[in-house]
Amino acid sequence: MPEQKIGQMLDAIGVVADLDEGDMAVDAIVILKLVKEDGTVSLVKGRSESLDWITALGMVTAAQAVENSGYVNVEDDD
């Protein structure tokens, strides 16, 4: 499968993020659930070009912790 840019695909499926004005994205990991033409389902991982493996591992580990615990930013919790 050839690599493709996926920005428009993410826009089309409504991917959003909670960003403040002035925030600057520097790296990204994207996990896509795909349905193939034959109906099979698979996962595909995408990443930004500059992302190194150790930062990717840290980001995935942190995301899993947030998803599992329902993390709330204390500054936002009024």
C-alpha positions in Angstrom: 0.0 0.0 0.0 1.6 3.3 -1.0 1.9 6.1 1.6 -0.6 8.9 1.1 -1.1 12.3 2.8 -4.3 12.0 4.9 -5.1 15.6 6.0 -8.2 15.8 3.7 -9.3 12.3 4.9 -9.1 13.4 8.5 -11.1 16.5 7.7 -13.7 14.5 5.9 -14.4 12.2 8.9 -14.6 15.2 11.2 -11.3 14.8 13.3 -11.0 17.8 15.7 -8.7 18.7 18.6 -9.0 21.1 21.5 -6.4 23.8 20.7 -5.9 27.3 22.1 -5.0 30.2 19.9 -1.2 30.2 19.4 -0.8 26.5 20.0 1.5 24.9 17.4 1.4 21.3 16.5 4.9 19.8 16.2 4.3 16.1 15.9 1.3 13.7 15.3 0.4 10.1 15.4 -2.8 9.0 13.7 -4.4 5.6 14.2 -7.0 4.9 11.4 -9.6 2.2 11.4 -10.1 1.1 7.8 -12.8 -0.9 6.1 -11.2 -2.6 3.0 -13.1 -3.1 -0.2 -13.7 -6.8 0.8 -15.2 -5.8 4.1 -12.3 -6.6 6.3 -11.3 -4.1 9.0 -7.8 -3.1 9.8 -5.8 -0.5 11.7 -3.2 1.7 10.1 -0.8 4.1 11.8 0.4 7.3 10.3 2.9 9.8 11.8 4.5 13.1 11.1 7.7 13.1 9.2 9.9 14.4 12.1 8.5 12.1 14.8 11.1 9.8 16.3 10.3 6.4 17.8 10.8 7.3 21.4 8.6 10.4 21.3 6.0 8.3 19.4 6.1 5.7 22.1 5.7 8.3 24.8 2.8 9.9 23.0 1.0 6.6 22.6 1.6 5.7 26.2 0.3 9.0 27.4 -2.7 8.9 25.2 -3.6 5.4 26.5 -3.3 6.7 30.1 -5.6 9.6 29.3 -8.1 7.3 27.6 -8.1 4.8 30.4 -8.3 7.3 33.3 -10.5 10.1 32.1 -7.7 12.6 32.8 -8.9 16.2 33.4 -6.6 19.2 33.2 -6.8 20.8 36.6 -6.6 24.3 35.0 -9.8 23.5 33.0 -11.7 21.9 35.9 -13.8 24.7 37.4 
